[in-house]
Amino acid sequence: MASWSAPSPSLVEYFEGQTSFQCGYCKNKLGSRSYGMWAHSMTVQDYQDLIDRGWRRSGKYVYKPVMDQTCCPQYTIRCHPLQFQPSKSHKKVLKKMLKFLAKGEISKGNCEDEPMDSTVEDAVDGDFALINKLDIKCDLKTLSDLKGSIESEEKEKEKSIKKEGSKEFIHPQSIEEKLGSGEPSHPIKVHIGPKPGKGADLSKPPCRKAREMRKERQRLKRMQQASAAASEAQGQPVCLLPKAKSNQPKSLEDLIFQSLPENASHKLEVRLVPASFEDPEFNSSFNQSFSLYTKYQVAIHQEAPEICEKSEFTRFLCSSPLEAEHPADGPECGYGSFHQQYWLDGKIIAVGVLDILPYCVSSVYLYYDPDYSFLSLGVYSALREIAFTRQLHEKTSQLSYYYMGFYIHSCPKMRYKEVQAGGPGGSA
């Protein structure tokens, strides 16, 4: 590798005042307000300092929202990869990918990507669906009268049961169940005490208390230690009892890089390519990457195909003001802007645009093939990028954060970021 020299100073053109334009989230025509500047060139350290203060880039345009005036406040959000533990939802996504690669299995059910958690809109839609299903057309007074008549009916029934000395009672939730299920109003009987049977199975050993089982384990452990000490004193080889299996959860890397069978149905390869037309690998894959971007924008964001021009794609996701740097104490790939390409069976199915900076990996954008939405590629790529940040940290200890871009609370598609980052994060 050639000797590394200090980068040239950043060259930016600052635009005075505030800029108003249409919001990409709520579609307010002049609701989005921000400060901005055009970065002709910028060092990775200068950009690191800017994103820590709430700035972000779109191509070579660097901007910061005016938080008290913009229609959709945008907060910098970041994840601590070293402390990150995958949740159940994350593990499901990773296992789904492994099953697809190993056996070609496609999970049934919901194939949508982000957000991972249900939203308020989903809950509201569910309520209206339930109302339509039950075909409820009564007003509040009618509903109140119905509930009162049911309560009085249940009280009378309970009194009669008590008089007869029966072991049955009316479950208090039965009233709500009748109102919400469309079932006829009849009492629900719940038995108290054990169901009739033959009692304990005398052919099986009696149940043991947890305290007794702990004492037994401790006694066996002391016997094992004493036996090992005696064998060691006599110069005999020590024979220990097999240890119980560890309950330690699998790490993120274990779940991602789990080995596949030789006859796996599919092959997935992730390549990190510098975002530069001087790089031969980036150049050779440009047309395929652009075609995927167009397909994604049309299917996911409902853009007209004629809007998705190569010049716009280049300006938005290929041009970067960041100067590539390769210091001796930095990561092997160096600092700068990159495309992380996901190749499935020789075809690009997703591209994550990344900036690798002195203290973080910053996610710029992700686009993927909508035909593979069932693999939850948005969540999967974010988990891969977290693992990638941890990998870079092993070489460069100060690089220890993963920036997920802006977080907009009012935008449901952003909720998956809160799940992975543990909530909106402040500046460094």
DRENBAMI-299782 format. One line per 10 residues: their letters; for each residue x, z, y of N, C-alpha, C. Coordinates in steps of 0.2 Angstrom, whole numbers, m for minus. Atoms other than C-alpha are relative to their C-alpha. Layout:
BEGIN
A> X,Z,Y,X,Z,Y,X,Z,Y ~ ... $
//
This chain:
BEGIN
MASWSAPSPS> 4,0,m6,0,0,0,4,0,6 ~ m3,0,m6,6,m4,17,0,6,4 ~ 0,m6,m4,11,10,29,m5,0,5 ~ 6,m1,m4,m3,17,39,2,1,7 ~ m1,m1,m7,m3,16,58,m6,3,3 ~ 6,m3,m3,m14,26,70,m4,m6,3 ~ 5,5,m3,m30,16,75,0,m1,7 ~ 1,2,m7,m33,8,92,m5,5,3 ~ 6,m4,m3,m44,18,104,m6,m3,m1 ~ 7,2,0,m63,16,103,m1,m4,7 $
LVEYFEGQTS> 2,4,m6,m70,2,115,m7,0,0 ~ 7,0,0,m88,5,119,m3,m2,7 ~ 3,2,m7,m100,m1,133,m7,4,0 ~ 6,m5,m1,m112,13,138,m5,m3,4 ~ 6,2,m4,m130,8,144,m3,6,4 ~ 2,m5,m3,m135,19,158,m8,1,0 ~ 7,m2,0,m152,28,158,m2,0,m7 ~ 3,0,7,m164,27,143,m3,m6,m1 ~ 4,6,2,m171,13,133,m6,1,m4 ~ 7,m1,3,m189,12,128,m1,m7,m4 $
FQCGYCKNKL> 2,5,5,m194,1,113,m5,2,m5 ~ 5,m2,5,m207,0,99,3,4,m5 ~ m2,m5,5,m206,14,87,m1,m3,m7 ~ 0,3,7,m202,8,69,m4,4,m5 ~ 4,m5,4,m212,23,62,m7,0,1 ~ 7,0,m2,m228,25,71,m3,m6,4 ~ 2,6,m3,m228,8,79,m2,0,7 ~ 1,m1,m7,m230,15,97,4,m5,4 ~ m4,5,m3,m225,0,108,6,2,4 ~ m5,m3,m4,m215,10,120,2,7,m1 $
GSRSYGMWAH> m1,m8,1,m214,27,112,6,2,m2 ~ m6,m2,2,m197,27,106,5,m1,5 ~ m5,0,m6,m184,32,119,7,3,m3 ~ m7,m2,3,m165,34,116,5,m2,6 ~ m6,2,m4,m148,33,125,4,m5,m5 ~ m4,5,5,m137,19,118,6,m3,3 ~ m6,3,m2,m121,10,119,2,m5,m5 ~ m2,6,5,m113,m6,111,8,2,m1 ~ m7,m2,2,m97,m1,101,3,m7,m2 ~ m4,6,2,m85,m16,101,5,2,m6 $
SMTVQDYQDL> m4,m3,6,m74,m5,90,0,7,1 ~ 0,m7,m1,m73,13,86,4,3,m6 ~ m4,m4,5,m62,25,76,m5,4,m4 ~ 5,m4,5,m70,34,61,0,7,3 ~ 1,m7,m2,m66,51,69,m4,0,6 ~ 5,0,m5,m75,46,85,m7,0,m2 ~ 7,0,3,m90,41,75,m2,6,m3 ~ 1,m7,3,m89,57,65,m2,5,6 ~ 2,m5,m6,m90,67,82,m7,m2,2 ~ 7,2,m2,m105,56,87,m5,2,m4 $
IDRGWRRSGK> 6,m1,4,m116,58,72,m1,8,m1 ~ 1,m7,0,m112,77,72,m4,2,6 ~ 3,m2,m6,m120,77,89,m7,m4,1 ~ 7,3,0,m136,67,84,0,m8,1 ~ 0,7,m1,m130,49,86,0,m4,m7 ~ m1,4,6,m132,35,73,1,m7,2 ~ m1,7,m1,m128,16,72,m5,m4,m3 ~ 4,5,3,m138,1,69,5,m6,1 ~ m5,5,m2,m124,m13,67,5,3,4 ~ m5,m2,m5,m113,m11,82,m4,4,5 $
YVYKPVMDQT> 4,m3,m5,m127,m3,92,0,8,m2 ~ 0,m7,1,m125,16,93,m5,4,5 ~ 6,m3,m4,m140,27,99,m1,7,m2 ~ 2,m7,1,m146,44,101,m7,1,3 ~ 7,m1,m2,m165,48,102,m1,6,6 ~ 1,m5,m5,m171,58,118,m6,4,m4 ~ 4,m4,5,m179,72,107,m6,2,4 ~ 6,m3,m3,m191,79,120,m5,m6,3 ~ 4,5,m3,m198,62,125,m2,m6,m5 ~ 2,6,5,m198,50,110,m6,2,m4 $
CCPQYTIRCH> 7,m2,3,m214,49,100,1,3,m7 ~ m1,m3,7,m206,53,83,7,3,0 ~ m7,m3,0,m191,65,85,3,m1,m7 ~ m4,1,6,m177,61,73,6,5,0 ~ m5,m6,0,m166,75,67,5,m2,m5 ~ m5,1,4,m149,73,59,m1,5,m6 ~ 1,m4,6,m150,79,41,6,m2,m5 ~ m6,1,4,m136,82,29,m1,4,m6 ~ 0,m3,6,m133,88,11,7,3,m1 ~ m7,m3,2,m119,100,5,1,m2,m8 $
PLQFQPSKSH> m1,3,7,m114,90,m11,3,6,m5 ~ m3,m4,5,m103,104,m18,m5,6,m2 ~ 5,m5,2,m118,116,m18,m6,m3,m3 ~ 7,4,2,m131,103,m24,m1,1,m8 ~ 2,m1,7,m140,107,m40,m6,m5,m1 ~ 6,5,1,m152,93,m47,m6,4,m2 ~ 6,m3,2,m170,98,m48,m3,m3,m6 ~ 3,3,6,m182,94,m62,m2,m7,2 ~ 2,7,m2,m188,79,m52,6,m5,0 ~ m6,4,0,m170,73,m50,2,m2,m7 $
KKVLKKMLKF> m2,1,7,m166,75,m69,m5,m5,m3 ~ 5,5,3,m182,65,m73,2,m7,2 ~ m2,6,m3,m176,51,m62,7,m3,m4 ~ m6,2,3,m158,51,m70,m1,m1,m8 ~ 1,2,7,m165,52,m88,m4,m6,m1 ~ 4,6,0,m177,38,m84,5,m6,0 ~ m5,6,0,m162,27,m80,4,0,m6 ~ m4,0,6,m152,32,m95,m4,m3,m6 ~ 4,3,6,m167,28,m107,m1,m7,1 ~ 1,7,m2,m169,11,m98,6,m3,m2 $
LAKGEISKGN> m7,3,1,m150,7,m100,1,0,m8 ~ m2,m1,7,m149,14,m118,m5,m4,m4 ~ 5,3,5,m165,7,m126,m5,m5,4 ~ 5,4,m4,m174,m3,m112,m7,3,1 ~ 7,m3,m1,m188,9,m111,m2,1,7 ~ 3,0,m6,m199,8,m96,m5,6,0 ~ 5,m6,0,m208,25,m91,m7,m3,2 ~ 7,2,m2,m227,23,m90,m2,5,6 ~ 3,m4,m6,m237,30,m75,3,m2,6 ~ m1,2,m7,m232,31,m57,7,m3,0 $
CEDEPMDSTV> m6,3,m1,m218,19,m53,3,m1,7 ~ m2,0,m7,m217,22,m35,7,4,1 ~ m6,m3,m1,m201,27,m27,m1,6,5 ~ 1,m6,m4,m200,39,m12,m7,0,3 ~ m3,m7,1,m207,51,m8,m1,3,m7 ~ 0,m3,6,m204,62,m23,m6,5,m1 ~ 6,m5,0,m217,75,m18,m6,m3,2 ~ 6,3,m3,m235,72,m15,m1,2,7 ~ 1,m1,m7,m240,71,3,m7,3,2 ~ 6,m3,m3,m254,78,14,m6,m6,m1 $
EDAVDGDFAL> 5,6,0,m262,60,14,m3,0,m8 ~ 2,0,7,m262,61,m5,m6,5,m2 ~ 5,m5,1,m272,77,m5,m6,m1,3 ~ 7,2,m3,m285,71,7,m3,m6,m4 ~ 3,5,4,m287,55,m3,m3,3,m7 ~ 2,m3,6,m289,66,m19,m7,4,1 ~ 6,m4,m2,m303,77,m10,m6,m5,1 ~ 6,5,m1,m313,61,m5,m2,m3,m7 ~ 1,3,7,m311,54,m23,m5,5,m4 ~ 4,m5,4,m318,70,m30,m7,0,3 $
INKLDIKCDL> 7,0,m3,m333,70,m18,m4,m6,m2 ~ 3,6,2,m337,52,m22,m2,0,m7 ~ 1,m1,7,m336,56,m40,m6,4,m2 ~ 5,m4,1,m348,70,m39,m7,m2,3 ~ 6,3,m4,m360,61,m27,m3,6,3 ~ 3,m5,m3,m363,77,m17,m3,m2,7 ~ 4,2,m6,m376,74,m3,m3,6,3 ~ 4,m6,m3,m382,92,1,4,2,6 ~ m4,m3,m6,m378,100,18,2,7,m1 ~ m3,m6,1,m370,117,21,m5,5,m2 $
KTLSDLKGSI> 5,m5,2,m386,127,20,m3,m1,m7 ~ 2,1,7,m392,119,4,6,3,m5 ~ m5,m2,4,m375,123,m3,1,8,m1 ~ 0,m7,m1,m376,141,3,m5,3,m4 ~ 6,m2,4,m393,143,m5,1,0,m7 ~ m2,1,7,m387,136,m21,5,5,m3 ~ m5,m5,2,m372,148,m22,m4,7,0 ~ 4,m7,0,m384,163,m18,m4,1,m6 ~ 4,m1,6,m396,159,m32,4,0,m6 ~ m4,m1,6,m382,157,m44,3,7,m1 $
ESEEKEKEKS> m2,m7,0,m375,174,m39,m5,5,m2 ~ 5,m5,2,m391,183,m41,m2,m1,m7 ~ 1,2,7,m394,174,m58,5,4,m4 ~ m5,m3,4,m377,180,m64,0,8,0 ~ 1,m7,0,m380,198,m58,m5,3,m4 ~ 5,m2,5,m396,199,m67,2,0,m7 ~ m2,1,7,m388,192,m83,5,6,m1 ~ m5,m5,1,m373,205,m81,m3,6,m1 ~ 3,m6,1,m385,219,m79,m3,1,m7 ~ 3,0,7,m394,214,m95,5,1,m6 $
IKKEGSKEFI> m5,0,5,m378,212,m105,2,8,0 ~ m3,m7,0,m372,230,m99,m5,4,m4 ~ 5,m4,3,m389,237,m105,0,0,m8 ~ 0,1,7,m387,230,m122,7,2,m3 ~ m7,m3,3,m369,237,m124,4,m6,m3 ~ m4,6,3,m362,219,m127,7,0,3 ~ m7,0,m2,m343,216,m126,1,m7,4 ~ m1,6,m3,m346,200,m116,m2,1,8 ~ 2,0,m7,m346,197,m97,1,m7,3 ~ 0,6,m3,m348,183,m85,7,0,4 $
HPQSIEEKLG> m7,1,m4,m331,176,m78,m2,m1,7 ~ 2,0,m7,m332,178,m59,2,m7,3 ~ m2,7,m2,m324,160,m57,m5,m5,m2 ~ 5,5,3,m339,152,m66,m4,m3,6 ~ 4,2,m6,m349,151,m49,4,m6,3 ~ m4,5,m3,m335,140,m41,1,m6,m5 ~ m1,5,5,m333,130,m57,m7,m4,0 ~ 7,3,0,m352,126,m57,0,m5,7 ~ 1,4,m7,m351,120,m38,4,m6,0 ~ m5,6,0,m336,109,m41,0,m4,m6 $
SGEPSHPIKV> m1,4,6,m338,102,m58,m6,m4,m2 ~ 6,4,1,m356,95,m58,m3,3,m7 ~ 2,m3,6,m359,106,m74,m7,3,1 ~ 6,m4,m1,m377,114,m77,2,7,1 ~ m1,m7,m1,m379,132,m71,m2,4,m6 ~ 1,m5,6,m377,142,m87,6,5,0 ~ m5,m5,0,m367,158,m90,6,m2,m4 ~ m6,2,5,m349,156,m97,2,7,m3 ~ m1,m7,4,m346,170,m110,8,0,m2 ~ m7,m1,2,m328,177,m112,0,6,m4 $
HIGPKPGKGA> m1,m6,4,m324,189,m126,6,4,2 ~ m6,m5,m1,m314,205,m123,2,2,m7 ~ m3,m2,6,m302,210,m136,2,m5,m5 ~ m2,5,4,m295,201,m151,m5,m3,m4 ~ 5,4,4,m304,187,m160,0,3,m7 ~ 0,m2,7,m310,192,m178,5,m4,m4 ~ m5,3,4,m297,189,m191,2,5,m5 ~ m2,m4,6,m287,197,m206,5,5,3 ~ m5,m4,m2,m275,206,m195,7,m3,m1 ~ m7,2,0,m256,206,m196,2,m4,m7 $
DLSKPPCRKA> m2,4,6,m248,194,m209,6,4,m4 ~ m4,m4,4,m240,206,m222,6,m3,m3 ~ m5,3,3,m229,193,m229,6,m2,5 ~ m5,2,m5,m219,191,m212,3,7,2 ~ m3,m7,m3,m207,205,m205,m3,2,6 ~ 4,m2,m6,m214,215,m191,4,m2,6 ~ m3,2,m7,m210,210,m173,5,6,2 ~ m5,m5,m2,m195,219,m166,0,0,8 ~ 0,m1,m7,m193,225,m148,6,m3,3 ~ m6,3,m3,m181,217,m136,6,5,1 $
REMRKERQRL> m6,m5,0,m171,233,m134,3,1,m6 ~ m3,0,6,m168,234,m152,4,m6,m2 ~ m4,6,1,m162,216,m153,6,0,4 ~ m6,0,m4,m150,219,m139,5,5,m3 ~ m5,m5,3,m143,235,m147,3,m3,m7 ~ m3,3,6,m141,225,m163,6,m5,1 ~ m5,5,m2,m131,211,m154,6,4,2 ~ m6,m4,m2,m120,224,m146,4,3,m6 ~ m3,m3,6,m117,232,m163,5,m5,m4 ~ m3,5,4,m112,216,m171,7,m3,4 $
KRMQQASAAA> m6,2,m4,m100,212,m156,5,5,0 ~ m5,m6,0,m91,229,m157,3,m1,m7 ~ m3,1,7,m89,225,m176,5,m6,0 ~ m4,6,0,m82,208,m173,7,2,4 ~ m6,m2,m3,m70,215,m160,5,5,m4 ~ m4,m4,4,m64,229,m171,3,m4,m6 ~ m2,4,6,m62,217,m186,6,m5,3 ~ m5,4,m3,m52,205,m174,7,4,1 ~ m6,m4,m2,m40,219,m168,3,2,m7 ~ m3,m2,6,m37,225,m186,4,m6,m3 $
SEAQGQPVCL> m3,6,3,m33,207,m192,6,m1,4 ~ m6,1,m5,m21,205,m177,5,5,m2 ~ m5,m5,1,m12,221,m181,3,m1,m7 ~ m3,1,6,m9,216,m199,3,m7,m1 ~ m3,7,0,m3,198,m194,m4,m5,m3 ~ 5,5,3,m18,189,m201,m3,m4,5 ~ 4,4,m5,m27,175,m193,m7,3,2 ~ 7,m2,m2,m42,180,m183,m5,m4,m1 ~ 5,4,2,m58,174,m189,m6,2,4 ~ 6,m2,m5,m72,175,m175,m6,m3,m2 $
LPKAKSNQPK> 6,3,1,m90,172,m177,m2,m5,5 ~ 2,5,m5,m97,157,m169,m3,2,6 ~ 3,m2,m6,m101,159,m151,m7,m3,1 ~ 6,3,m1,m119,156,m146,1,m6,6 ~ m1,6,m5,m122,140,m136,m1,2,7 ~ 0,m2,m7,m120,141,m117,m7,m3,2 ~ 6,2,m3,m136,140,m107,1,m3,7 ~ m2,3,m7,m126,132,m92,m4,m6,1 ~ 3,6,m1,m136,118,m85,5,m6,1 ~ m4,5,m1,m129,101,m85,1,m2,7 $
SLEDLIFQSL> m2,2,m7,m120,95,m69,m3,m7,1 ~ 2,7,m2,m125,80,m59,4,m5,m3 ~ m4,5,3,m110,71,m66,m2,m1,m7 ~ 2,0,7,m115,75,m84,m6,m5,m1 ~ 6,4,1,m132,67,m81,1,m7,2 ~ m1,7,m2,m126,52,m72,4,m4,m5 ~ m5,4,4,m111,47,m82,0,2,m8 ~ 1,m1,7,m118,51,m99,1,m6,m4 ~ m2,6,3,m111,40,m112,m6,m4,m4 ~ 6,4,3,m122,26,m119,2,m3,m7 $
PENASHKLEV> m2,3,6,m122,18,m136,3,m7,0 ~ m3,6,0,m112,3,m140,m5,m6,0 ~ 5,5,0,m128,m7,m143,m5,1,6 ~ 5,m1,m6,m136,m2,m126,m3,m6,2 ~ 4,6,m2,m150,m13,m120,3,m3,7 ~ m2,2,m7,m143,m14,m102,7,3,2 ~ m7,m3,m2,m126,m12,m93,m1,0,8 ~ 0,m2,m7,m126,m4,m75,7,1,2 ~ m7,m1,m3,m110,m6,m64,m1,1,7 ~ 0,m2,m7,m108,2,m47,7,m2,3 $
RLVPASFEDP> m6,2,m3,m95,m7,m36,0,2,8 ~ m1,m2,m7,m89,m1,m19,4,m6,3 ~ m3,6,m3,m85,m16,m8,0,1,8 ~ 0,0,m7,m79,m16,10,m4,m4,4 ~ 4,5,m3,m91,m23,22,4,m4,5 ~ m4,4,m5,m80,m36,29,1,m7,m4 ~ 0,7,2,m80,m55,27,7,m2,m2 ~ m7,1,3,m61,m54,24,1,2,m7 ~ m1,m2,7,m64,m46,8,m3,m5,m5 ~ 3,5,4,m66,m59,m6,m6,2,m4 $
EFNSSFNQSF> 6,m3,4,m78,m48,m17,m6,0,4 ~ 5,m1,m4,m89,m45,m2,m3,m8,2 ~ 2,7,m2,m89,m64,3,m3,m3,m6 ~ 3,4,6,m93,m70,m15,m7,3,m2 ~ 7,m2,2,m108,m59,m17,m5,0,6 ~ 4,0,m6,m115,m61,1,m7,m3,m1 ~ 6,4,0,m128,m74,m3,m5,4,m5 ~ 4,m4,5,m135,m64,m18,m2,6,4 ~ 2,m6,m4,m135,m48,m7,m5,m2,5 ~ 5,2,m5,m144,m57,7,m7,m2,m3 $
SLYTKYQVAI> 6,2,3,m157,m64,m5,m4,6,m2 ~ 4,m6,2,m161,m47,m12,m2,4,6 ~ 2,m3,m6,m162,m40,6,m7,m3,3 ~ 6,3,m2,m175,m53,10,m6,2,m4 ~ 5,m2,4,m185,m49,m5,m3,7,1 ~ 2,m7,m2,m185,m31,m1,m4,1,6 ~ 3,0,m6,m190,m33,17,m7,m3,0 ~ 7,3,0,m205,m44,13,m4,4,m5 ~ 4,m3,5,m211,m34,m2,m1,7,2 ~ 1,m7,m2,m208,m16,5,m2,1,7 $
HQEAPEICEK> 1,m1,m7,m209,m18,24,m5,m6,2 ~ 5,5,m2,m221,m33,24,2,m4,6 ~ m2,4,m5,m210,m43,35,m1,m8,m2 ~ 0,7,2,m212,m62,36,7,m3,m2 ~ m6,3,2,m199,m72,27,5,m3,5 ~ m4,4,m5,m194,m82,42,4,5,5 ~ m4,m5,m4,m189,m66,51,6,2,m3 ~ m6,m3,4,m176,m61,38,5,m6,0 ~ m6,5,0,m162,m73,44,7,3,m2 ~ m7,m2,1,m144,m72,39,3,4,6 $
SEFTRFLCSS> m3,m3,m6,m139,m68,57,m2,7,1 ~ 2,m7,m1,m150,m53,58,2,4,m6 ~ m2,m4,5,m145,m47,41,8,2,1 ~ m7,m1,m1,m127,m49,46,1,5,6 ~ 0,m5,m6,m130,m40,63,m1,7,m2 ~ 3,m6,2,m139,m26,55,4,4,m5 ~ m3,m3,5,m130,m22,39,7,m2,m2 ~ m6,2,2,m114,m31,38,5,1,6 ~ m5,m1,m6,m106,m30,56,0,8,1 ~ m1,m7,m1,m99,m13,59,6,1,6 $
PLEAEHPADG> m5,m1,m5,m89,m6,74,6,4,m3 ~ m5,m4,3,m79,5,62,7,m3,m2 ~ m7,3,2,m60,1,60,2,3,m6 ~ m3,m2,7,m54,2,42,6,4,1 ~ m6,m4,0,m41,16,40,1,2,m7 ~ m2,m3,7,m31,21,25,6,5,1 ~ m5,m5,0,m21,37,29,2,2,m7 ~ m3,m2,7,m10,44,15,m4,6,m3 ~ 4,m6,3,m21,60,14,m7,m2,0 ~ 7,2,0,m37,50,14,m2,m2,m7 $
PECGYGSFHQ> 3,2,6,m48,44,0,4,m7,m2 ~ m3,6,3,m41,30,m11,m3,m7,3 ~ 3,6,m3,m54,17,m4,1,0,8 ~ m1,0,m7,m50,22,14,m6,2,4 ~ 6,m2,m4,m62,26,28,m2,m7,3 ~ 3,6,m3,m74,13,36,m7,m1,m3 ~ 7,2,3,m90,4,31,0,m4,m6 ~ m1,2,6,m94,m1,14,m7,m2,m3 ~ 6,1,3,m108,m9,3,1,3,m8 ~ 0,m2,7,m111,0,m14,m5,m3,m4 $
QYWLDGKIIA> 4,5,3,m118,m13,m25,m1,3,m7 ~ 2,m2,7,m128,m9,m41,m1,m6,m4 ~ 0,6,4,m125,m23,m54,m3,2,m6 ~ 3,m1,6,m137,m23,m68,0,m7,m4 ~ m1,6,4,m133,m36,m82,2,m6,4 ~ m3,5,m3,m123,m46,m70,m4,m2,6 ~ 4,2,m6,m136,m46,m56,m1,6,5 ~ 1,m6,m5,m137,m35,m40,m7,2,1 ~ 7,m2,m1,m153,m25,m40,0,5,6 ~ 0,m5,m5,m148,m12,m26,6,0,4 $
VGVLDILPYC> m6,0,m4,m136,m11,m11,m1,6,4 ~ 0,m6,m5,m132,6,m2,5,m2,5 ~ m5,1,m6,m124,3,15,3,7,2 ~ m3,m7,m1,m112,18,18,6,m1,5 ~ m5,m1,m4,m100,24,31,4,6,m3 ~ m4,m5,2,m85,34,24,4,3,6 ~ m3,m3,m6,m79,46,38,4,6,m2 ~ m5,m5,1,m66,60,39,m3,6,m4 ~ 3,m6,3,m79,74,34,m6,m2,m4 ~ 6,1,4,m93,65,26,m1,m7,m2 $
VSSVYLYYDP> 2,7,1,m101,50,18,m7,m1,3 ~ 6,1,m4,m115,43,29,m4,m6,m3 ~ 4,6,2,m129,33,22,m4,m3,5 ~ 2,4,m5,m134,19,33,m7,m3,m2 ~ 6,4,2,m147,9,23,0,m1,m7 ~ 0,2,7,m153,5,6,m6,m5,m1 ~ 5,5,2,m162,m10,m1,1,m2,m7 ~ 0,1,8,m167,m14,m19,m5,m5,m2 ~ 5,5,3,m176,m26,m30,m6,3,m1 ~ 6,m4,2,m194,m21,m30,m3,m1,m7 $
DYSFLSLGVY> 2,0,7,m196,m27,m48,3,5,m4 ~ m3,m6,3,m186,m12,m52,m2,7,3 ~ 3,m6,m3,m196,1,m43,m1,5,m5 ~ 1,m5,5,m200,9,m59,6,5,m1 ~ m6,m4,1,m182,16,m59,1,5,5 ~ m1,m5,m6,m184,26,m43,7,m1,3 ~ m7,2,m2,m169,17,m36,2,4,7 ~ m2,m4,m6,m170,26,m19,2,7,m1 ~ m2,m6,2,m169,43,m27,7,0,m4 ~ m6,1,5,m156,37,m40,6,m1,4 $
SALREIAFTR> m5,1,m4,m145,30,m27,3,6,4 ~ m2,m6,m4,m145,45,m16,4,5,m5 ~ m3,m5,4,m140,56,m31,7,m3,m2 ~ m6,3,1,m126,43,m35,5,1,6 ~ m4,m1,m6,m120,45,m17,2,7,1 ~ m2,m7,0,m120,64,m18,6,1,m5 ~ m6,0,5,m109,62,m34,6,m3,3 ~ m6,3,m3,m98,50,m25,3,4,5 ~ m3,m5,m5,m95,62,m11,4,5,m3 ~ m4,m5,4,m90,75,m23,6,m2,m3 $
QLHEKTSQLS> m6,3,3,m78,63,m31,5,m1,6 ~ m5,1,m5,m70,59,m14,3,7,2 ~ m2,m7,m2,m69,78,m10,6,2,m4 ~ m6,m2,5,m57,80,m25,6,m2,3 ~ m7,3,m3,m44,69,m16,1,2,7 ~ 0,m1,m7,m49,73,2,m4,7,1 ~ 4,m7,0,m54,92,3,m5,0,6 ~ 5,m1,m6,m62,91,21,m6,m5,0 ~ 6,4,0,m74,77,16,m4,3,m5 ~ 5,m4,4,m88,88,10,m7,0,1 $
YYYMGFYIHS> 7,1,m2,m104,82,17,m3,m7,m1 ~ 3,6,1,m117,69,13,m6,m1,6 ~ 5,1,m6,m127,63,29,m5,m5,m3 ~ 5,5,2,m144,55,24,m4,m3,5 ~ 3,3,m6,m148,48,41,m5,4,3 ~ 5,m3,m4,m162,53,52,m6,3,m4 ~ 6,m3,3,m176,64,46,m6,0,5 ~ 6,0,m5,m194,61,54,m5,4,m4 ~ 5,m4,4,m206,75,48,m7,m4,0 ~ 6,3,0,m221,64,53,0,m6,m5 $
CPKMRYKEVQ> 0,6,4,m216,50,41,1,2,m7 ~ 0,m2,7,m221,53,23,6,m3,m4 ~ m5,3,4,m208,41,16,7,4,1 ~ m7,m4,m1,m194,53,23,0,7,m4 ~ 0,m6,3,m200,68,13,5,1,m6 ~ m5,m1,6,m188,65,m2,6,2,3 ~ m6,m2,m2,m174,68,10,0,8,1 ~ 0,m7,0,m180,86,13,1,3,m7 ~ m1,m3,7,m181,89,m6,7,0,m2 ~ m7,1,2,m163,83,m8,5,4,4 $
AGGPGGSA> m5,m3,m4,m155,91,7,m2,8,1 ~ 2,m6,0,m165,107,6,m3,2,7 ~ 3,m1,m6,m173,105,23,4,m4,6 ~ m4,3,m5,m168,97,40,6,4,2 ~ m6,m3,m2,m150,101,44,2,m1,7 ~ m2,0,m7,m142,104,61,7,m4,0 ~ m7,3,m1,m126,97,68,5,4,m3 ~ m5,m3,4,m110,101,60,3,5,5 $
//
